[in-house]
């Protein structure tokens, strides 16, 4: 199972090292993006498209604000970092889920770009952010089996 746990920004989370998020209590998440919410996962661009129709208006607001995230695969946290707006003036030198500008359009999915950092130095194609190739391939195959992988 592929999930993204979203945690509202708190003082405690701001003070944590991003790797410590891999050990956070997942039950504290303010929202969980699950496979039912997922429209597609573009592997080359590491872009995640979320179906707005599966999310309430109040939860959409949670999905479009600054927060922290943990990507979980088969109940194992595999990537953690900060969720930011695409044109955020603040830089982070660790994984980010960048909320793409089209996400705010009424008939567009919520679009996240998973990046190694927010410094804008990466060029497509983007790598999957868990360095273990076995985990990356397992996630890719799982999304392919779901029919949600764009290659």
C-alpha positions as CSV (number, residue, x, y, z in Angstrom):
1,X,0.0,0.0,0.0
2,X,1.3,3.5,-0.9
3,X,0.3,6.4,1.3
4,X,1.4,10.0,2.0
5,X,0.8,11.1,5.6
6,X,0.4,14.9,6.0
7,X,1.2,16.6,9.3
8,X,0.1,20.1,10.1
9,X,3.0,22.5,10.8
10,X,3.8,22.9,14.5
11,X,6.7,24.3,16.4
12,X,7.8,20.8,17.4
13,X,7.9,19.7,13.8
14,X,9.8,22.8,12.6
15,X,12.5,21.9,15.2
16,X,12.8,18.3,14.1
17,X,15.5,17.1,11.6
18,X,13.7,15.8,8.5
19,X,15.0,12.3,9.0
20,X,13.3,12.2,12.4
21,X,10.0,12.5,10.6
22,X,10.5,8.8,9.5
23,X,9.9,7.9,13.2
24,X,6.9,10.2,13.9
25,X,3.6,8.6,15.1
26,X,1.7,8.2,11.9
27,X,-1.5,8.4,13.9
28,X,-0.8,12.1,14.5
29,X,-1.3,12.9,10.8
30,X,-3.8,15.5,9.9
31,X,-4.6,13.8,6.6
32,X,-3.7,10.6,4.7
33,X,-3.5,10.5,1.0
34,X,-4.2,6.9,0.0
35,X,-4.3,5.0,-3.2
36,X,-8.0,5.9,-3.7
37,X,-7.1,9.6,-3.8
38,X,-4.3,9.0,-6.3
39,X,-5.1,9.7,-10.0
40,X,-1.6,9.0,-11.2
41,X,2.1,9.0,-10.4
42,X,4.4,10.3,-13.1
43,X,7.7,8.4,-12.5
44,X,9.9,10.4,-14.8
45,X,8.8,13.7,-13.3
46,X,8.1,12.4,-9.8
47,X,4.7,14.2,-10.0
48,X,1.8,12.9,-7.9
49,X,-1.8,13.8,-9.1
50,X,-4.5,13.7,-6.5
51,X,-8.2,13.5,-7.4
52,X,-9.9,16.5,-5.8
53,X,-13.3,14.8,-5.9
54,X,-12.2,12.3,-3.3
55,X,-11.3,15.0,-0.8
56,X,-13.6,17.4,1.1
57,X,-13.2,21.1,0.7
58,X,-11.8,21.5,4.2
59,X,-9.3,18.7,3.5
60,X,-8.3,20.3,0.2
61,X,-7.2,23.3,2.2
62,X,-5.0,21.1,4.3
63,X,-3.5,19.6,1.2
64,X,-2.7,23.0,-0.2
65,X,-0.9,24.6,2.7
66,X,2.6,24.3,4.2
67,X,3.0,21.1,6.2
68,X,5.3,18.1,6.6
69,X,4.9,14.7,5.0
70,X,5.9,11.1,5.2
71,X,5.6,8.7,2.3
72,X,4.8,5.2,3.5
73,X,5.0,2.0,1.4
74,X,3.8,-1.3,2.9
75,X,3.5,0.3,6.3
76,X,7.2,1.4,6.2
77,X,8.1,5.1,6.2
78,X,10.4,5.6,3.2
79,X,10.6,9.4,2.5
80,X,10.0,12.4,4.7
81,X,10.3,16.1,4.4
82,X,8.4,19.4,4.0
83,X,5.5,20.2,1.8
84,X,5.7,23.7,0.3
85,X,4.2,25.9,-2.3
86,X,5.8,25.7,-5.8
87,X,7.1,29.3,-5.6
88,X,8.0,29.4,-2.0
89,X,10.8,31.9,-1.2
90,X,12.2,29.6,1.5
91,X,14.7,26.9,0.5
92,X,15.0,23.4,2.1
93,X,18.0,21.2,1.6
94,X,16.0,18.0,2.1
95,X,13.0,16.3,0.4
96,X,10.0,18.5,-0.5
97,X,6.6,17.9,-1.9
98,X,6.1,21.0,-4.0
99,X,2.4,22.0,-4.5
100,X,2.2,23.0,-8.2
101,X,0.4,26.1,-9.2
102,X,-2.3,24.3,-11.3
103,X,-3.5,22.6,-8.1
104,X,-5.5,25.8,-7.3
105,X,-7.6,25.6,-10.5
106,X,-11.1,24.2,-10.0
107,X,-11.0,21.5,-12.6
108,X,-7.4,20.4,-12.1
109,X,-6.1,17.7,-9.7
110,X,-4.0,18.6,-6.8
111,X,-0.5,18.2,-8.1
112,X,2.6,17.6,-6.0
113,X,6.2,17.4,-7.3
114,X,8.5,15.2,-5.2
115,X,11.9,16.8,-5.2
116,X,15.2,16.2,-3.4
117,X,15.3,19.8,-2.3
118,X,13.6,23.1,-3.0
119,X,16.7,24.8,-4.4
120,X,15.7,24.3,-8.0
121,X,18.9,22.7,-9.2
122,X,17.5,19.3,-10.3
123,X,16.8,18.7,-14.0
124,X,14.2,16.1,-15.2
125,X,14.2,13.2,-15.1
126,X,13.9,13.3,-11.3
127,X,15.0,10.4,-9.1
128,X,12.7,8.6,-6.7
129,X,13.9,9.9,-3.3
130,X,14.4,6.7,-1.5
131,X,18.0,5.6,-2.2
132,X,17.3,1.9,-2.0
133,X,16.7,0.6,-5.5
134,X,14.8,-2.4,-4.2
135,X,12.2,-0.1,-2.5
136,X,12.1,2.2,-5.6
137,X,11.4,-0.7,-7.9
138,X,8.8,-2.2,-5.5
139,X,6.9,1.2,-5.3
140,X,7.1,1.5,-9.1
141,X,5.8,-2.0,-9.7
142,X,3.0,-1.5,-7.1
143,X,1.8,1.7,-8.8
144,X,2.0,0.0,-12.2
145,X,-0.2,-2.9,-10.9
146,X,-2.7,-0.3,-9.7
147,X,-2.8,1.3,-13.1
148,X,-1.7,4.6,-11.7
149,X,1.9,4.7,-12.9
150,X,2.9,7.0,-15.8
151,X,6.2,6.0,-17.3
